[in-house]
Amino acid sequence: MNHFSIDRPQSVSQARNDFLSNGNVEQGSIAEAIERSWRRCLANGVNVNSPSNLEVITAQELALKREQNRQLLSLALPEMETLNEQIAHMRNIVILTDDQGVILNSLGSHHLLREEQRIALSPGASWREDHRGTNAIGTVLIEQSAMTVQGAEHFMAYHHSLSCSAVPIFGAKNQLIATLDVSNDSNTSQQHTLALVKMSAQMIENRLFLASHQSDVILHFHARPEFIGTLWEGVAMFTEAGKLVATNRSGQFQLSLNSQNNQTVDFENIFDIPLASLLRQMNGVDKLIVPLRLNNGARLYVKVEALQKHQPPAITSRDAKRASAANLDLLNSGDAKVEHAIQQIKKVLNRDIPILIQGETGVGKELFARAIHEASPQHKGPWIAVNCAALPEGLIEAELFGYEEGAFTGAKRKGSAGKIEQADGGTLFLDEIGDMPLALQARLLRVLQERKVTPLGSTRSIPVSFALVSATNQKLKEKVESGEFRSDLYYRLNGLSVALPALRDRTDLQALIDVILQVEQTSGVNISPEVMDVFKTHPWPGNIRQLHNVLRTALALADGVEVSEMHLTQDFIDELQGLNLGNVQRPKIAAPQVLALEGLAENAIRSAMQQHVGNVSAVARQLGISRNTLYRKLKLIRLIP
């Protein structure tokens, strides 16, 4: 439920009065879940003013409940403490209940609450809906989905001074076992609270899942490798023989499984290789991220934890080459230029030849660089990426080369290793190398020639060994000719130069869209022919990154139905109207559809702002619009002054 500033048809208090008077609620005045709860309360004869008693269980009963939920309490406490620290300045109470709505533990600013609030939010108090009326805890237990209940949305007037955000917590077998809630005074802002509670609840679920099962092999996976290790990762547990033991909820969704069929599924029913082959590829090294194909052709990235004590058979050199090729081949989606680049890269992988990737912004240069690392002999070593255009000018040398204690004002007491030293034994990726200051290029050249780095303020040189991959969206030859880039550094970086084509020049648009749909876990959603026509004729100045952002937002707006013109953002439509598409007919979007689109776009912005806890840069990236455009829209819909 969204609690940004929204103009509602009528106030919640007025909606409640109308409901109690005639049983009707004006459409849009309250959330559907709130209305359902009000109707349940009315049917159950719940008092609209206050509870008949405070419904607090005895100390002995509370001790018994805590003993029955000992594992839950133990695993939830670290997340509750972290959440409490995040919102301590807002006078909140963090609450954990059992599956009956009885508070098991609570942390926070109890001393700032009124007496009746303090008693109601203390351990032992019950928040069942049939006793307390509409409230976040009790109503979430029935609705089994996250929600916020604020002020007059509570059925009982007695609770109108409270604002509460609760999330259900599911156990290892997908059974509802608890709720996590944050409650405070109704005058306190709830803008980001629900998003924070959701993340904490998911972390608790992940802890419960890992603690509730025993297995020989654990797989952590996601369609996007950067999400492995986060609360959104899928987790699957297998026996040594490849029998599936259990998957968490995210894993079930990504693998299209359910909790009932877990016991009849083998590793080979899910992936296109046996578990033993995967373990051989790992060569005894745990926690290495590798790409895998599902049997339906979709791609996932997987981190393996092999818990068995014995090591799998050593990987052969032939198997190693096959595994390395697979890392790069996953990027081959049918375009001849991309395939040619991949074949060139494969031939130099084991020859210590630096690779320079050129292409426009958004064509996937970093994705290629990461695949090169994963396919190289250095794949077990660190991956260190440096954005040369984003390093602070005054600190760029310290960031790259490191520094000794006292090298400059503000330096850490024990000094710091630079990015180049950190890359020792792995891969150094220099992104946007064309933006490196000219004065710094000489120092970098010396390091690449001597394979030694000297930290700032030090006289000692540290030997380093790493694979070098660079990338740029600029024409480096022209910068060399104009004197903006050193020619000797250019030829040092340019062992093999591969050019990635712009999206408008690629022949595999449909395949790329299919990959993005898989990444967004919406591979069953259709895209209308009209939208595909627009995509095929668009010049895509932001390339694959822009395509991904446009699709991600359209999928959110479509909400499971076919993606049509009305699901394209206003920003994208404005860009289309400014393009010269020749004789190609642009999509005609009628005025009513435009109005509906504006409403959908507004909802997308509000949802993204809550999802990213107000991080404007992250929201702009997700929606595929500039920060200036986003700020303008935020002001129009009054999310910021």
BELNOR-V857680 format. One record per pair of residues at least 6 apart in sequence whose ideal C-beta (glycine too) atoms are under 8 Angstrom apart, sorted by the first residue. I is the first residue (numbers start at 1). J is the second residue. D is the distance in whole Angstrom. If there is no record, write none. Layout:
{{I/J/D} {I/J/D}}
This chain:
{{1/31/5} {1/33/7} {1/34/8} {1/147/5} {1/148/5} {1/194/7} {2/606/5} {2/607/7} {2/610/6} {3/148/6} {3/150/6} {3/190/5} {3/191/6} {3/194/8} {4/191/6} {4/606/5} {4/609/7} {4/610/7} {4/639/5} {5/638/5} {5/639/7} {6/606/8} {8/28/7} {8/29/6} {9/26/5} {9/27/8} {9/28/5} {9/29/5} {10/18/8} {10/26/6} {10/29/5} {11/29/8} {11/152/8} {12/29/7} {12/30/6} {12/150/8} {12/151/7} {12/152/4} {12/153/6} {13/151/8} {13/152/4} {14/29/8} {15/25/6} {15/26/6} {15/29/4} {15/30/5} {16/38/8} {16/152/5} {16/153/8} {16/155/8} {18/24/6} {18/25/7} {18/26/7} {19/25/5} {19/35/8} {19/38/6} {20/48/6} {23/42/7} {25/35/5} {25/38/8} {30/38/8} {30/153/6} {31/147/7} {31/153/8} {33/139/7} {33/143/5} {33/145/7} {33/147/6} {34/134/6} {34/139/8} {34/149/7} {34/153/5} {36/143/7} {37/129/6} {37/133/8} {37/134/4} {37/139/5} {37/142/7} {37/143/8} {37/155/7} {38/134/6} {38/155/6} {40/129/7} {40/130/8} {40/142/7} {41/48/8} {41/129/7} {41/130/8} {41/133/5} {41/134/6} {41/155/4} {44/130/5} {46/129/8} {46/130/7} {46/131/8} {46/133/5} {46/155/6} {46/156/7} {47/133/8} {47/156/7} {48/133/8} {48/155/7} {48/156/6} {48/157/7} {49/156/6} {49/157/5} {49/158/6} {50/156/6} {50/157/7} {50/158/4} {51/131/6} {51/132/6} {51/133/8} {51/156/7} {51/158/7} {54/119/6} {54/120/7} {54/125/7} {55/125/7} {55/126/4} {55/128/8} {55/131/5} {55/132/8} {56/119/7} {56/122/8} {56/124/5} {56/125/5} {56/126/7} {57/65/7} {57/102/6} {57/124/5} {57/126/7} {58/124/8} {59/124/7} {61/124/8} {62/102/8} {62/104/8} {62/123/6} {62/124/5} {65/98/6} {65/102/6} {65/104/6} {66/73/6} {66/104/6} {66/105/8} {68/98/8} {69/98/6} {69/104/6} {69/177/8} {69/178/7} {71/208/7} {71/211/7} {72/96/8} {72/98/8} {72/104/8} {72/169/8} {72/177/7} {72/178/6} {72/204/8} {72/208/7} {73/96/7} {73/104/6} {73/105/6} {75/204/6} {75/207/4} {75/208/6} {75/211/6} {76/96/5} {76/105/8} {76/169/8} {76/178/8} {76/180/7} {76/204/5} {76/207/8} {77/105/7} {79/180/8} {79/200/5} {79/201/8} {79/203/5} {79/204/5} {79/207/8} {80/94/5} {80/96/6} {80/105/7} {80/107/6} {80/180/8} {80/200/7} {81/107/7} {82/200/7} {83/94/5} {83/180/8} {83/182/7} {83/196/6} {83/197/7} {83/200/5} {84/92/7} {84/94/5} {84/107/5} {84/108/6} {86/196/6} {87/94/8} {87/182/7} {87/193/7} {87/196/7} {88/108/7} {88/109/7} {90/184/6} {90/188/5} {90/189/7} {90/193/8} {91/108/8} {91/109/5} {91/112/5} {91/184/6} {91/185/7} {91/188/6} {92/108/5} {92/109/7} {92/182/5} {92/183/7} {92/184/5} {92/188/7} {92/193/7} {93/106/6} {93/107/7} {93/108/4} {93/109/7} {93/110/6} {93/113/7} {93/121/5} {93/182/7} {93/183/5} {93/184/7} {94/106/7} {94/107/5} {94/108/5} {94/180/8} {94/181/8} {94/182/6} {95/103/6} {95/105/8} {95/106/5} {95/121/6} {95/137/7} {95/179/8} {95/180/7} {95/181/4} {95/182/7} {95/183/6} {96/103/7} {96/104/5} {96/105/5} {96/106/7} {96/178/6} {96/179/8} {96/180/6} {96/181/8} {97/103/5} {97/104/6} {97/127/7} {97/137/6} {97/178/6} {97/179/5} {97/181/7} {98/104/6} {98/177/7} {98/178/6} {99/141/7} {99/176/6} {99/177/5} {99/178/6} {100/126/7} {100/128/7} {100/141/8} {101/126/6} {101/127/4} {101/128/4} {101/129/8} {101/137/5} {101/138/5} {101/141/6} {101/179/7} {102/124/7} {102/125/7} {102/126/5} {102/127/8} {103/121/7} {103/122/7} {103/123/5} {103/124/6} {103/125/5} {103/126/8} {103/127/7} {104/123/6} {104/178/8} {105/123/6} {106/121/6} {106/122/6} {106/123/6} {110/118/5} {110/121/7} {110/122/7} {111/118/8} {113/121/7} {113/185/8} {114/161/7} {116/158/8} {117/161/7} {117/162/7} {117/185/8} {119/125/7} {120/159/8} {121/183/6} {126/132/7} {127/135/5} {127/137/4} {127/138/5} {128/138/5} {128/141/8} {129/135/7} {129/138/3} {129/139/5} {129/141/7} {129/142/6} {130/138/8} {131/138/8} {132/138/6} {132/156/7} {132/159/7} {133/154/6} {133/155/3} {133/156/4} {133/159/7} {134/149/6} {134/153/6} {134/154/5} {134/155/4} {134/156/8} {135/149/6} {135/154/6} {135/155/8} {135/159/6} {135/162/8} {135/164/6} {136/147/6} {136/148/6} {136/149/4} {136/164/4} {136/165/6} {136/166/4} {136/179/8} {136/181/6} {136/183/7} {137/164/7} {137/166/5} {137/179/5} {137/181/5} {139/147/7} {139/149/7} {139/166/8} {140/146/7} {140/147/6} {140/166/4} {140/167/7} {140/168/5} {140/179/5} {140/181/8} {141/168/7} {141/176/7} {141/179/6} {144/168/5} {144/176/6} {145/168/7} {146/165/8} {146/166/7} {146/167/4} {146/168/7} {146/194/6} {146/197/7} {146/198/6} {146/201/8} {147/165/8} {147/166/7} {147/194/8} {148/163/7} {148/164/7} {148/165/4} {148/166/8} {148/190/6} {148/193/7} {148/194/5} {149/163/8} {149/164/5} {149/166/8} {150/163/4} {150/164/8} {150/186/6} {150/190/6} {151/160/5} {151/161/8} {151/162/8} {151/163/6} {151/186/4} {152/160/5} {154/160/6} {154/162/7} {160/186/7} {161/185/6} {161/186/6} {162/183/6} {162/184/7} {162/185/7} {162/186/6} {163/183/7} {163/184/6} {163/185/7} {163/186/4} {163/187/8} {163/188/6} {163/190/5} {164/181/6} {164/182/7} {164/183/4} {164/184/8} {165/181/7} {165/182/5} {165/183/8} {165/190/6} {165/193/5} {165/194/4} {165/197/5} {166/179/5} {166/180/7} {166/181/4} {166/182/8} {166/197/7} {167/179/7} {167/180/5} {167/181/8} {167/194/8} {167/197/5} {167/198/5} {167/200/8} {167/201/4} {168/176/6} {168/178/8} {168/179/6} {168/201/7} {169/176/8} {169/177/6} {169/178/4} {169/179/6} {169/180/6} {169/201/5} {169/204/6} {169/205/6} {169/208/8} {170/176/6} {170/177/7} {170/205/6} {170/249/7} {171/177/4} {171/208/6} {171/212/7} {172/208/6} {172/209/5} {172/212/4} {172/213/6} {172/246/7} {173/259/6} {174/249/7} {174/259/5} {177/208/8} {178/204/8} {180/197/6} {180/200/6} {180/201/5} {180/204/7} {181/197/7} {182/193/5} {182/196/8} {182/197/5} {191/610/8} {191/614/7} {192/610/7} {192/613/5} {192/614/6} {194/610/7} {195/610/5} {195/611/6} {195/613/5} {196/613/7} {199/231/6} {202/231/4} {202/232/8} {203/231/5} {205/248/7} {205/249/7} {206/231/6} {206/235/7} {206/248/6} {209/235/6} {209/246/7} {209/248/5} {210/218/8} {210/235/7} {212/246/8} {213/237/5} {213/245/6} {213/246/5} {214/237/8} {214/245/8} {215/237/4} {215/238/6} {215/239/6} {215/245/5} {215/246/8} {215/307/7} {216/238/7} {216/239/5} {216/240/4} {216/306/7} {216/307/5} {216/308/5} {217/237/7} {217/238/5} {217/239/8} {217/240/7} {217/275/7} {217/279/7} {217/304/7} {217/305/7} {217/306/5} {217/307/6} {217/308/7} {218/235/7} {218/236/7} {218/237/5} {218/238/8} {218/304/8} {218/305/4} {218/307/7} {219/234/8} {219/235/7} {219/236/5} {219/237/8} {219/238/7} {219/302/5} {219/303/7} {219/304/6} {219/305/8} {220/228/5} {220/229/7} {220/233/5} {220/234/7} {220/235/6} {220/302/7} {220/303/4} {220/305/7} {221/228/7} {221/233/7} {221/234/5} {221/235/8} {221/236/7} {221/251/7} {221/254/7} {221/292/8} {221/300/5} {221/301/6} {221/302/4} {221/303/7} {222/228/5} {222/230/8} {222/232/7} {222/233/5} {222/234/6} {222/254/7} {222/300/7} {222/301/6} {223/254/7} {223/298/8} {223/299/7} {223/300/6} {223/301/7} {223/518/6} {223/519/4} {223/520/8} {223/521/7} {224/301/7} {224/519/6} {225/289/5} {225/301/4} {225/370/8} {227/233/6} {228/289/6} {228/301/6} {228/302/8} {228/303/5} {229/303/7} {232/250/6} {233/250/7} {234/247/7} {234/248/7} {234/250/5} {234/251/3} {234/252/8} {234/253/8} {234/254/5} {234/255/7} {234/300/8} {235/247/7} {235/248/5} {235/250/7} {235/251/5} {236/244/7} {236/246/7} {236/247/5} {236/248/8} {236/251/5} {236/255/7} {236/270/8} {237/244/7} {237/245/4} {237/246/5} {237/247/7} {238/244/6} {238/245/6} {238/267/6} {238/275/6} {239/245/6} {240/308/5} {241/275/8} {242/266/5} {242/267/4} {242/268/7} {242/274/7} {242/275/4} {242/276/8} {243/265/8} {243/266/6} {243/267/8} {244/257/8} {244/262/5} {244/263/8} {244/265/4} {244/266/7} {244/267/7} {244/269/8} {244/270/7} {245/262/7} {246/262/6} {247/255/6} {247/257/6} {247/262/6} {251/257/8} {252/258/6} {252/259/7} {253/521/6} {254/300/7} {254/521/6} {255/270/6} {255/294/7} {256/296/8} {257/265/7} {257/270/8} {267/274/7} {267/275/4} {267/278/8} {268/274/6} {268/275/8} {269/295/7} {270/294/6} {270/295/7} {271/278/7} {271/292/5} {271/293/7} {271/294/6} {271/295/7} {272/292/8} {272/293/5} {272/294/7} {272/295/6} {273/292/7} {273/293/8} {276/312/7} {278/290/8} {278/292/7} {278/302/8} {278/304/7} {279/304/7} {279/306/6} {279/312/4} {280/312/5} {280/313/6} {280/314/8} {280/315/5} {280/319/6} {281/290/7} {281/315/6} {281/319/7} {281/323/5} {282/288/6} {282/290/7} {282/304/6} {282/306/7} {282/312/7} {283/312/8} {283/314/7} {283/315/4} {283/320/8} {284/306/8} {284/311/5} {284/312/7} {284/314/8} {285/380/6} {286/304/7} {286/305/5} {286/306/6} {287/303/6} {287/304/7} {287/305/6} {288/303/7} {288/304/7} {288/379/7} {288/380/7} {289/301/6} {289/302/7} {289/303/5} {289/374/7} {290/301/7} {290/302/6} {290/303/8} {290/304/7} {290/323/7} {290/327/7} {290/374/7} {291/299/6} {291/300/7} {291/301/6} {291/302/7} {291/326/7} {291/327/6} {291/330/5} {291/374/7} {292/299/7} {292/300/5} {292/301/8} {292/302/5} {293/299/6} {293/300/8} {293/330/8} {294/300/6} {298/518/5} {298/523/7} {299/330/6} {299/515/7} {299/518/7} {306/312/7} {315/323/8} {324/346/8} {324/349/6} {324/374/8} {324/375/4} {324/376/7} {324/379/8} {325/346/6} {325/375/7} {326/375/8} {327/371/5} {327/374/4} {327/375/4} {328/342/5} {328/345/6} {328/346/6} {328/371/5} {328/372/7} {328/375/5} {329/342/7} {330/371/7} {331/338/7} {331/342/6} {331/364/8} {331/367/7} {331/368/6} {331/371/6} {332/338/6} {332/339/5} {332/342/5} {333/508/5} {333/511/4} {333/512/6} {333/515/6} {334/507/7} {334/508/4} {334/511/5} {335/501/7} {335/506/5} {335/507/5} {335/508/4} {336/507/7} {337/499/8} {337/500/8} {337/501/5} {337/505/7} {337/506/7} {338/500/7} {338/501/7} {338/506/7} {338/508/7} {341/368/8} {341/498/4} {341/499/7} {341/500/6} {344/496/6} {344/498/6} {345/355/7} {345/368/8} {345/372/6} {345/375/8} {345/496/7} {345/498/6} {346/375/8} {348/355/7} {348/495/7} {348/496/5} {349/372/7} {349/375/6} {349/376/5} {349/377/8} {350/376/8} {350/377/6} {352/467/7} {353/495/4} {353/496/6} {354/448/8} {354/467/8} {354/468/4} {354/469/7} {354/470/7} {354/492/7} {354/493/6} {354/494/7} {354/495/4} {354/496/7} {355/369/8} {355/372/6} {355/468/7} {355/469/5} {355/470/7} {355/495/6} {355/496/5} {355/497/8} {355/498/7} {356/433/8} {356/469/8} {356/470/5} {356/471/7} {356/472/7} {356/476/8} {356/493/5} {356/494/5} {356/495/7} {356/496/7} {356/497/5} {356/498/7} {357/365/5} {357/368/6} {357/369/6} {357/469/7} {357/470/7} {357/471/4} {357/472/8} {357/498/6} {357/500/6} {358/365/8} {358/471/7} {358/472/6} {358/473/8} {358/476/7} {358/497/6} {358/498/7} {358/499/5} {358/500/7} {359/365/6} {359/471/8} {359/473/7} {359/499/6} {359/500/4} {359/501/7} {359/502/7} {360/473/6} {360/502/5} {360/543/6} {361/473/5} {361/542/7} {361/543/7} {361/545/7} {362/503/8} {362/542/5} {362/543/3} {362/544/6} {362/545/4} {362/546/6} {363/500/4} {363/501/7} {363/502/6} {363/503/7} {363/543/5} {363/544/6} {364/500/6} {364/543/8} {364/544/5} {364/545/8} {365/431/7} {365/471/4} {365/473/8} {365/500/6} {366/385/7} {366/429/7} {366/431/6} {366/471/7} {368/498/8} {368/500/7} {369/385/8} {369/427/8} {369/429/5} {369/431/8} {369/469/5} {369/471/6} {370/383/7} {370/429/8} {372/427/7} {372/467/8} {372/469/6} {373/379/6} {373/383/5} {373/426/7} {373/427/4} {373/429/7} {373/467/7} {373/469/7} {376/427/7} {376/467/5} {377/467/8} {378/425/7} {378/426/5} {378/427/5} {378/466/7} {378/467/5} {380/426/8} {381/423/8} {381/424/8} {381/425/4} {381/426/3} {381/427/7} {381/466/8} {382/422/6} {382/423/6} {382/424/8} {382/425/7} {382/426/4} {382/427/8} {383/426/6} {383/427/5} {383/429/7} {384/419/5} {384/420/8} {384/422/5} {384/423/4} {384/426/7} {384/427/7} {384/428/5} {384/429/7} {384/466/8} {385/429/4} {385/431/6} {386/399/7} {386/400/7} {386/419/5} {386/428/7} {386/429/7} {386/430/5} {386/431/7} {387/431/5} {387/432/6} {388/430/6} {388/431/7} {388/432/5} {388/433/5} {388/434/8} {388/435/5} {388/436/4} {389/431/8} {389/432/4} {389/435/4} {390/432/8} {391/399/5} {391/400/8} {392/399/8} {393/437/7} {396/437/7} {396/440/6} {397/440/7} {397/443/7} {397/456/6} {398/407/7} {398/408/7} {398/411/8} {398/416/7} {398/418/7} {398/456/6} {399/418/6} {399/419/6} {400/418/5} {400/419/5} {400/420/6} {400/440/7} {400/443/8} {400/444/7} {401/418/4} {401/420/6} {401/421/8} {401/443/7} {401/447/8} {401/453/6} {401/454/7} {401/455/6} {401/456/6} {402/415/7} {402/416/6} {402/417/5} {402/418/3} {402/420/8} {402/421/6} {402/453/7} {402/455/4} {402/456/7} {403/411/6} {403/415/6} {403/416/6} {403/418/8} {403/455/5} {403/456/4} {403/457/6} {403/458/8} {404/411/8} {404/415/5} {404/455/5} {404/456/7} {404/457/4} {404/458/4} {405/411/7} {405/412/7} {405/413/6} {405/414/6} {405/415/5} {405/457/8} {406/457/7} {407/415/7} {407/455/7} {407/456/4} {407/457/3} {407/458/8} {408/456/7} {408/457/7} {411/457/8} {415/455/7} {415/457/8} {417/455/8} {418/453/7} {418/455/6} {419/428/7} {420/428/6} {420/447/6} {420/453/5} {420/464/6} {420/466/8} {421/453/6} {421/455/8} {421/462/6} {421/464/6} {423/464/7} {423/466/4} {424/464/5} {424/465/6} {424/466/6} {425/465/7} {425/466/7} {426/466/6} {426/467/7} {427/466/6} {427/467/4} {427/468/8} {427/469/6} {428/466/5} {428/467/7} {428/468/6} {428/469/7} {429/469/5} {429/470/7} {429/471/7} {430/436/8} {430/468/7} {430/469/7} {430/470/4} {430/471/7} {430/493/8} {431/470/8} {431/471/5} {432/471/7} {432/472/6} {432/473/7} {433/470/4} {433/471/7} {433/472/5} {433/476/8} {433/493/7} {434/472/4} {434/473/7} {434/474/4} {434/476/6} {434/479/6} {434/485/7} {435/472/8} {435/474/8} {436/444/7} {438/484/7} {438/485/7} {438/486/7} {441/485/7} {441/486/5} {441/489/5} {442/486/7} {442/489/8} {444/489/7} {445/486/7} {445/488/6} {445/489/5} {445/492/6} {447/453/5} {447/464/7} {448/468/7} {448/489/8} {448/492/5} {448/493/8} {449/492/7} {450/461/8} {451/463/6} {451/464/6} {451/465/6} {452/461/4} {452/462/6} {452/463/6} {452/464/7} {453/461/7} {453/462/5} {453/464/5} {454/460/7} {454/461/5} {454/462/7} {455/462/7} {468/493/7} {470/493/5} {476/485/6} {476/490/6} {476/494/8} {477/490/8} {479/485/4} {480/486/7} {480/487/5} {480/490/5} {502/540/7} {502/543/6} {503/509/7} {503/512/8} {503/540/4} {503/543/4} {503/544/6} {503/546/8} {503/547/6} {504/538/7} {504/539/5} {504/540/5} {506/512/7} {509/535/6} {509/536/6} {510/532/8} {512/544/6} {512/547/7} {513/527/7} {513/535/7} {513/547/7} {513/551/7} {514/523/7} {516/547/7} {516/548/5} {516/551/5} {516/552/8} {517/523/5} {517/525/6} {517/551/7} {517/555/8} {519/548/8} {520/551/7} {520/552/6} {520/555/6} {522/555/5} {522/560/8} {525/555/6} {525/558/7} {525/560/7} {525/561/8} {525/562/7} {525/563/6} {526/562/4} {526/563/7} {527/535/8} {527/562/7} {527/563/5} {528/562/6} {528/563/6} {528/564/5} {528/565/7} {530/564/7} {530/565/6} {530/587/5} {531/554/8} {531/563/6} {531/564/6} {531/565/6} {531/567/8} {531/568/7} {531/587/7} {533/584/8} {533/587/8} {534/565/8} {534/568/7} {534/576/7} {534/586/7} {534/587/6} {535/547/7} {537/581/6} {537/584/5} {538/576/7} {538/579/7} {539/579/7} {540/546/6} {540/547/6} {542/549/7} {542/624/7} {546/624/6} {548/624/8} {549/621/7} {549/622/7} {549/623/7} {549/624/3} {550/568/7} {550/569/7} {550/572/6} {550/624/5} {551/563/8} {552/622/6} {552/624/7} {553/569/5} {553/604/6} {553/622/7} {553/623/5} {553/624/6} {554/563/5} {554/567/4} {554/568/6} {554/569/8} {555/563/7} {555/567/8} {556/604/6} {556/607/7} {557/566/8} {557/567/4} {557/569/8} {557/597/8} {557/600/5} {557/601/7} {557/603/8} {557/604/6} {558/564/7} {558/567/5} {565/587/4} {565/589/5} {565/593/7} {566/589/7} {566/593/5} {566/596/6} {566/597/5} {566/600/7} {567/597/8} {567/600/7} {568/587/8} {568/597/7} {569/597/8} {569/601/5} {569/604/7} {569/623/7} {569/624/7} {569/625/7} {570/594/8} {570/597/6} {570/598/6} {570/601/5} {571/623/8} {571/624/7} {571/625/4} {571/629/6} {572/624/7} {573/589/7} {573/594/8} {573/597/8} {576/586/6} {576/587/8} {577/586/7} {589/597/7} {601/633/8} {602/633/8} {602/637/5} {604/623/7} {605/619/7} {605/623/7} {605/630/7} {605/633/6} {605/634/7} {605/637/7} {605/639/7} {606/637/7} {606/639/7} {608/618/8} {608/619/4} {608/622/5} {608/623/6} {609/619/6} {609/634/8} {609/639/6} {611/622/8} {612/618/4} {612/619/5} {612/622/7} {616/627/6} {616/630/6} {616/631/7} {616/634/8} {617/627/6} {619/630/6} {620/626/6} {620/627/5} {620/629/8} {620/630/5} {623/630/7} {625/633/8} {631/640/7} {634/640/5} {635/641/8}}
